[in-house]
Amino acid sequence: MAMEEIEYLTANVGGLITLNAFTSTSIDPEIALSFILDSMNYDGNHAVFFEIRINTELSLTNPYAKISSVSTMPNECE
């Protein structure tokens, strides 16, 4: 992720974000960190570890899903 994107997100901690690309996610922090280690500082971008907290009371207006059961990589706990 470009540094200006990181700065924007840092300024909006606690708010909603949208991403314009698919992002690899996991509910297992160790799996997520393994992806970071594989992509450290590649091509001027920075690896980023997000901790996302979901307010389940907003699921109708802010949808989310656990997709492990339909993922081609179910062990990644997506």
The first five atom37 places (N, CA, C, CB, O) and aatype in JSON, in Angstrom:
{
  "aatype": [12, 0, 12, 6, 6, 9, 6, 18, 10, 16, 0, 2, 19, 7, 7, 10, 9, 16, 10, 2, 0, 13, 16, 15, 16, 15, 9, 3, 14, 6, 9, 0, 10, 15, 13, 9, 10, 3, 15, 12, 2, 18, 3, 7, 2, 8, 0, 19, 13, 13, 6, 9, 1, 9, 2, 16, 6, 10, 15, 10, 16, 2, 14, 18, 0, 11, 9, 15, 15, 19, 15, 16, 12, 14, 2, 6, 4, 6],
  "atom_mask": [
    [1, 1, 1, 1, 1],
    [1, 1, 1, 1, 1],
    [1, 1, 1, 1, 1],
    [1, 1, 1, 1, 1],
    [1, 1, 1, 1, 1],
    [1, 1, 1, 1, 1],
    [1, 1, 1, 1, 1],
    [1, 1, 1, 1, 1],
    [1, 1, 1, 1, 1],
    [1, 1, 1, 1, 1],
    [1, 1, 1, 1, 1],
    [1, 1, 1, 1, 1],
    [1, 1, 1, 1, 1],
    [1, 1, 1, 0, 1],
    [1, 1, 1, 0, 1],
    [1, 1, 1, 1, 1],
    [1, 1, 1, 1, 1],
    [1, 1, 1, 1, 1],
    [1, 1, 1, 1, 1],
    [1, 1, 1, 1, 1],
    [1, 1, 1, 1, 1],
    [1, 1, 1, 1, 1],
    [1, 1, 1, 1, 1],
    [1, 1, 1, 1, 1],
    [1, 1, 1, 1, 1],
    [1, 1, 1, 1, 1],
    [1, 1, 1, 1, 1],
    [1, 1, 1, 1, 1],
    [1, 1, 1, 1, 1],
    [1, 1, 1, 1, 1],
    [1, 1, 1, 1, 1],
    [1, 1, 1, 1, 1],
    [1, 1, 1, 1, 1],
    [1, 1, 1, 1, 1],
    [1, 1, 1, 1, 1],
    [1, 1, 1, 1, 1],
    [1, 1, 1, 1, 1],
    [1, 1, 1, 1, 1],
    [1, 1, 1, 1, 1],
    [1, 1, 1, 1, 1],
    [1, 1, 1, 1, 1],
    [1, 1, 1, 1, 1],
    [1, 1, 1, 1, 1],
    [1, 1, 1, 0, 1],
    [1, 1, 1, 1, 1],
    [1, 1, 1, 1, 1],
    [1, 1, 1, 1, 1],
    [1, 1, 1, 1, 1],
    [1, 1, 1, 1, 1],
    [1, 1, 1, 1, 1],
    [1, 1, 1, 1, 1],
    [1, 1, 1, 1, 1],
    [1, 1, 1, 1, 1],
    [1, 1, 1, 1, 1],
    [1, 1, 1, 1, 1],
    [1, 1, 1, 1, 1],
    [1, 1, 1, 1, 1],
    [1, 1, 1, 1, 1],
    [1, 1, 1, 1, 1],
    [1, 1, 1, 1, 1],
    [1, 1, 1, 1, 1],
    [1, 1, 1, 1, 1],
    [1, 1, 1, 1, 1],
    [1, 1, 1, 1, 1],
    [1, 1, 1, 1, 1],
    [1, 1, 1, 1, 1],
    [1, 1, 1, 1, 1],
    [1, 1, 1, 1, 1],
    [1, 1, 1, 1, 1],
    [1, 1, 1, 1, 1],
    [1, 1, 1, 1, 1],
    [1, 1, 1, 1, 1],
    [1, 1, 1, 1, 1],
    [1, 1, 1, 1, 1],
    [1, 1, 1, 1, 1],
    [1, 1, 1, 1, 1],
    [1, 1, 1, 1, 1],
    [1, 1, 1, 1, 1]
  ],
  "atom_positions": [
    [[0.85, -1.16, 0.0], [0.0, 0.0, 0.0], [0.9, 1.24, 0.0], [-0.97, -0.01, 1.22], [1.92, 1.28, 0.68]],
    [[0.51, 2.22, -0.76], [1.28, 3.46, -0.84], [1.18, 4.22, 0.48], [0.77, 4.34, -2.01], [0.17, 4.16, 1.18]],
    [[2.24, 4.94, 0.81], [2.31, 5.66, 2.09], [1.17, 6.67, 2.24], [3.64, 6.38, 2.21], [0.65, 6.82, 3.35]],
    [[0.77, 7.35, 1.18], [-0.33, 8.32, 1.3], [-1.65, 7.62, 1.65], [-0.49, 9.11, -0.01], [-2.48, 8.21, 2.35]],
    [[-1.85, 6.4, 1.18], [-3.04, 5.64, 1.56], [-2.99, 5.25, 3.03], [-3.19, 4.38, 0.67], [-4.0, 5.3, 3.74]],
    [[-1.81, 4.85, 3.49], [-1.64, 4.5, 4.9], [-1.93, 5.7, 5.78], [-0.21, 3.97, 5.16], [-2.6, 5.57, 6.81]],
    [[-1.44, 6.87, 5.4], [-1.68, 8.09, 6.18], [-3.16, 8.44, 6.21], [-0.88, 9.26, 5.58], [-3.68, 8.85, 7.25]],
    [[-3.85, 8.28, 5.08], [-5.29, 8.55, 5.03], [-6.04, 7.62, 5.98], [-5.82, 8.39, 3.59], [-6.9, 8.06, 6.74]],
    [[-5.72, 6.34, 5.93], [-6.4, 5.37, 6.79], [-6.08, 5.61, 8.26], [-6.0, 3.96, 6.4], [-6.96, 5.47, 9.12]],
    [[-4.85, 5.97, 8.56], [-4.46, 6.26, 9.94], [-5.27, 7.43, 10.5], [-2.95, 6.56, 10.02], [-5.62, 7.44, 11.68]],
    [[-5.55, 8.41, 9.67], [-6.34, 9.57, 10.09], [-7.81, 9.23, 10.27], [-6.19, 10.69, 9.08], [-8.56, 10.02, 10.86]],
    [[-8.24, 8.08, 9.78], [-9.66, 7.7, 9.84], [-9.9, 6.44, 10.67], [-10.2, 7.5, 8.45], [-10.87, 5.71, 10.42]],
    [[-9.04, 6.18, 11.63], [-9.23, 5.01, 12.49], [-10.59, 5.11, 13.18], [-8.08, 4.9, 13.55], [-10.94, 6.16, 13.72]],
    [[-11.34, 4.03, 13.15], [-12.67, 4.01, 13.76], [-13.78, 4.31, 12.78], [0.0, 0.0, 0.0], [-14.95, 4.14, 13.11]],
    [[-13.43, 4.75, 11.58], [-14.43, 5.06, 10.57], [-14.62, 3.91, 9.59], [0.0, 0.0, 0.0], [-13.99, 2.86, 9.72]],
    [[-15.48, 4.12, 8.62], [-15.7, 3.13, 7.58], [-14.68, 3.33, 6.47], [-17.14, 3.23, 7.01], [-14.27, 4.46, 6.19]],
    [[-14.27, 2.24, 5.85], [-13.36, 2.33, 4.71], [-13.94, 1.54, 3.55], [-11.95, 1.81, 5.08], [-14.71, 0.59, 3.75]],
    [[-13.56, 1.92, 2.36], [-13.87, 1.12, 1.18], [-12.56, 0.85, 0.46], [-14.9, 1.84, 0.23], [-11.65, 1.69, 0.45]],
    [[-12.47, -0.32, -0.13], [-11.27, -0.7, -0.85], [-11.63, -0.92, -2.31], [-10.61, -1.97, -0.24], [-12.66, -1.52, -2.61]],
    [[-10.81, -0.43, -3.21], [-11.08, -0.53, -4.64], [-10.47, -1.78, -5.27], [-10.57, 0.68, -5.35], [-10.42, -1.89, -6.5]],
    [[-10.02, -2.69, -4.47], [-9.42, -3.92, -4.96], [-9.7, -5.03, -3.96], [-7.87, -3.75, -5.2], [-10.05, -4.77, -2.81]],
    [[-9.55, -6.25, -4.41], [-9.7, -7.36, -3.48], [-8.53, -7.35, -2.5], [-9.77, -8.71, -4.23], [-7.4, -7.03, -2.87]],
    [[-8.81, -7.69, -1.28], [-7.81, -7.7, -0.23], [-7.82, -9.06, 0.44], [-8.06, -6.56, 0.8], [-8.88, -9.58, 0.78]],
    [[-6.66, -9.63, 0.63], [-6.57, -10.9, 1.33], [-6.85, -10.66, 2.81], [-5.19, -11.55, 1.13], [-6.26, -9.78, 3.42]],
    [[-7.76, -11.44, 3.37], [-8.12, -11.28, 4.77], [-8.11, -12.62, 5.48], [-9.49, -10.61, 4.9], [-8.21, -13.67, 4.84]],
    [[-8.0, -12.58, 6.77], [-8.06, -13.79, 7.59], [-8.46, -13.41, 9.0], [-6.71, -14.55, 7.58], [-8.07, -12.35, 9.5]],
    [[-9.23, -14.28, 9.65], [-9.55, -14.03, 11.05], [-8.44, -14.57, 11.95], [-10.89, -14.68, 11.42], [-8.48, -14.38, 13.17]],
    [[-7.45, -15.23, 11.37], [-6.3, -15.75, 12.11], [-5.12, -14.81, 11.93], [-5.94, -17.2, 11.64], [-4.56, -14.74, 10.83]],
    [[-4.72, -14.07, 12.97], [-3.63, -13.1, 12.84], [-2.32, -13.71, 12.33], [-3.38, -12.44, 14.16], [-1.59, -13.06, 11.59]],
    [[-2.02, -14.93, 12.72], [-0.77, -15.56, 12.26], [-0.76, -15.77, 10.75], [-0.56, -16.89, 12.97], [0.27, -15.59, 10.1]],
    [[-1.9, -16.15, 10.2], [-2.0, -16.31, 8.74], [-1.84, -14.96, 8.06], [-3.35, -16.96, 8.35], [-1.12, -14.85, 7.07]],
    [[-2.51, -13.94, 8.59], [-2.39, -12.59, 8.0], [-0.95, -12.11, 8.04], [-3.3, -11.61, 8.75], [-0.46, -11.55, 7.06]],
    [[-0.27, -12.32, 9.15], [1.13, -11.88, 9.27], [2.04, -12.63, 8.3], [1.62, -12.08, 10.7], [3.03, -12.07, 7.85]],
    [[1.71, -13.88, 7.98], [2.54, -14.62, 7.02], [2.48, -13.98, 5.64], [2.09, -16.09, 6.94], [3.46, -14.0, 4.9]],
    [[1.33, -13.4, 5.27], [1.23, -12.69, 4.0], [2.08, -11.43, 4.0], [-0.24, -12.34, 3.7], [2.71, -11.1, 3.0]],
    [[2.11, -10.75, 5.13], [2.92, -9.53, 5.24], [4.39, -9.85, 5.05], [2.69, -8.86, 6.6], [5.1, -9.15, 4.32]],
    [[4.85, -10.9, 5.69], [6.27, -11.26, 5.59], [6.66, -11.61, 4.16], [6.57, -12.44, 6.5], [7.81, -11.4, 3.77]],
    [[5.71, -12.13, 3.38], [5.98, -12.47, 1.98], [6.03, -11.26, 1.07], [4.94, -13.44, 1.48], [6.52, -11.36, -0.06]],
    [[5.53, -10.1, 1.52], [5.43, -8.95, 0.62], [6.01, -7.67, 1.21], [3.98, -8.71, 0.27], [5.59, -6.58, 0.85]],
    [[6.97, -7.79, 2.09], [7.54, -6.61, 2.74], [8.17, -5.65, 1.74], [8.58, -7.04, 3.76], [9.04, -6.03, 0.95]],
    [[7.71, -4.38, 1.77], [8.27, -3.28, 0.99], [8.55, -3.64, -0.46], [9.54, -2.81, 1.63], [9.66, -3.45, -0.95]],
    [[7.55, -4.15, -1.13], [7.67, -4.55, -2.53], [7.34, -3.37, -3.43], [6.75, -5.74, -2.84], [6.25, -2.8, -3.34]],
    [[8.27, -3.01, -4.3], [8.02, -2.0, -5.33], [7.56, -0.65, -4.77], [7.0, -2.52, -6.3], [6.68, -0.01, -5.35]],
    [[8.14, -0.22, -3.66], [7.78, 1.08, -3.09], [6.53, 1.07, -2.25], [0.0, 0.0, 0.0], [6.21, 2.08, -1.62]],
    [[5.82, -0.03, -2.21], [4.62, -0.14, -1.38], [4.98, -0.78, -0.04], [3.53, -0.96, -2.09], [6.07, -1.33, 0.13]],
    [[4.05, -0.68, 0.9], [4.29, -1.2, 2.24], [3.24, -2.24, 2.58], [4.28, -0.06, 3.28], [2.06, -2.08, 2.26]],
    [[3.67, -3.31, 3.23], [2.73, -4.3, 3.72], [1.99, -3.71, 4.92], [3.46, -5.64, 4.12], [2.58, -3.01, 5.74]],
    [[0.69, -3.98, 5.0], [-0.13, -3.39, 6.06], [-0.93, -4.49, 6.74], [-1.08, -2.31, 5.48], [-1.49, -5.37, 6.08]],
    [[-0.98, -4.45, 8.05], [-1.78, -5.37, 8.86], [-2.94, -4.58, 9.43], [-0.93, -6.05, 9.99], [-2.74, -3.7, 10.26]],
    [[-4.16, -4.89, 9.0], [-5.35, -4.22, 9.52], [-5.98, -5.09, 10.59], [-6.37, -3.93, 8.38], [-6.06, -6.31, 10.45]],
    [[-6.41, -4.47, 11.66], [-7.28, -5.15, 12.62], [-8.65, -4.54, 12.41], [-6.78, -5.0, 14.13], [-8.86, -3.36, 12.67]],
    [[-9.57, -5.35, 11.94], [-10.91, -4.86, 11.6], [-11.88, -5.35, 12.67], [-11.35, -5.34, 10.19], [-11.99, -6.55, 12.93]],
    [[-12.57, -4.43, 13.26], [-13.6, -4.76, 14.26], [-14.95, -4.49, 13.62], [-13.42, -3.93, 15.58], [-15.2, -3.41, 13.1]],
    [[-15.81, -5.48, 13.68], [-17.11, -5.39, 13.02], [-18.21, -5.25, 14.06], [-17.36, -6.63, 12.13], [-18.31, -6.05, 14.99]],
    [[-19.02, -4.22, 13.89], [-20.2, -4.05, 14.72], [-21.32, -4.87, 14.08], [-20.6, -2.52, 14.87], [-21.91, -4.45, 13.08]],
    [[-21.61, -6.02, 14.66], [-22.6, -6.93, 14.06], [-24.01, -6.35, 14.07], [-22.6, -8.25, 14.8], [-24.88, -6.85, 13.36]],
    [[-24.25, -5.32, 14.85], [-25.57, -4.68, 14.86], [-25.82, -3.88, 13.58], [-25.7, -3.78, 16.08], [-26.96, -3.51, 13.3]],
    [[-24.77, -3.61, 12.81], [-24.91, -2.84, 11.57], [-24.85, -3.73, 10.33], [-23.81, -1.78, 11.49], [-24.61, -3.23, 9.24]],
    [[-25.07, -5.03, 10.49], [-24.88, -5.96, 9.37], [-25.81, -5.7, 8.19], [-25.08, -7.36, 9.85], [-25.47, -6.08, 7.07]],
    [[-26.95, -5.06, 8.39], [-27.84, -4.77, 7.28], [-27.35, -3.61, 6.43], [-29.24, -4.48, 7.79], [-27.61, -3.57, 5.23]],
    [[-26.66, -2.66, 7.04], [-26.18, -1.5, 6.3], [-24.7, -1.61, 5.95], [-26.42, -0.25, 7.1], [-24.24, -0.94, 5.02]],
    [[-23.96, -2.43, 6.66], [-22.52, -2.65, 6.42], [-22.27, -4.15, 6.34], [-21.64, -1.98, 7.55], [-21.8, -4.75, 7.31]],
    [[-22.57, -4.75, 5.2], [-22.48, -6.21, 5.11], [-21.05, -6.73, 5.18], [-23.11, -6.68, 3.82], [-20.1, -6.04, 4.81]],
    [[-20.92, -7.93, 5.67], [-19.65, -8.64, 5.76], [-19.98, -10.13, 5.71], [-18.85, -8.27, 7.08], [-21.14, -10.51, 5.89]],
    [[-18.99, -10.96, 5.47], [-19.23, -12.4, 5.42], [-17.97, -13.18, 5.72], [-19.78, -12.81, 4.05], [-16.87, -12.76, 5.34]],
    [[-18.12, -14.3, 6.4], [-17.03, -15.26, 6.56], [-17.18, -16.25, 5.41], [-17.07, -15.99, 7.99], [-18.22, -16.9, 5.29]],
    [[-16.16, -16.36, 4.56], [-16.3, -17.15, 3.34], [-15.45, -18.42, 3.32], [-15.94, -16.3, 2.16], [-15.23, -18.99, 2.25]],
    [[-14.97, -18.86, 4.46], [-14.12, -20.05, 4.51], [-14.77, -21.26, 3.85], [-13.77, -20.39, 5.95], [-14.09, -22.05, 3.2]],
    [[-16.08, -21.4, 4.0], [-16.76, -22.58, 3.46], [-16.83, -22.6, 1.94], [-18.16, -22.66, 4.02], [-17.05, -23.65, 1.35]],
    [[-16.63, -21.45, 1.28], [-16.67, -21.4, -0.18], [-15.33, -20.99, -0.79], [-17.74, -20.44, -0.64], [-15.21, -20.83, -2.0]],
    [[-14.34, -20.82, 0.05], [-13.02, -20.39, -0.4], [-12.23, -21.56, -0.98], [-12.24, -19.75, 0.75], [-12.38, -22.7, -0.54]],
    [[-11.39, -21.27, -1.97], [-10.48, -22.3, -2.48], [-9.32, -22.52, -1.51], [-9.94, -21.91, -3.86], [-8.55, -23.47, -1.67]],
    [[-9.2, -21.64, -0.52], [-8.16, -21.75, 0.51], [-8.81, -21.72, 1.89], [-7.11, -20.59, 0.37], [-8.6, -20.78, 2.65]],
    [[-9.61, -22.74, 2.24], [-10.35, -22.7, 3.51], [-9.46, -22.61, 4.74], [-11.21, -23.91, 3.62], [-9.9, -22.12, 5.78]],
    [[-8.22, -23.06, 4.66], [-7.32, -23.0, 5.81], [-6.84, -21.59, 6.12], [-6.13, -23.9, 5.57], [-6.22, -21.36, 7.16]],
    [[-7.11, -20.64, 5.22], [-6.7, -19.25, 5.46], [-7.71, -18.5, 6.33], [-6.53, -18.53, 4.13], [-7.47, -17.35, 6.69]],
    [[-8.82, -19.15, 6.66], [-9.83, -18.56, 7.57], [-10.31, -17.2, 7.09], [-9.26, -18.42, 8.99], [-10.34, -16.23, 7.85]],
    [[-10.7, -17.12, 5.82], [-11.13, -15.84, 5.24], [-12.49, -15.43, 5.75], [-11.15, -15.92, 3.73], [-13.0, -14.38, 5.37]]
  ]
}
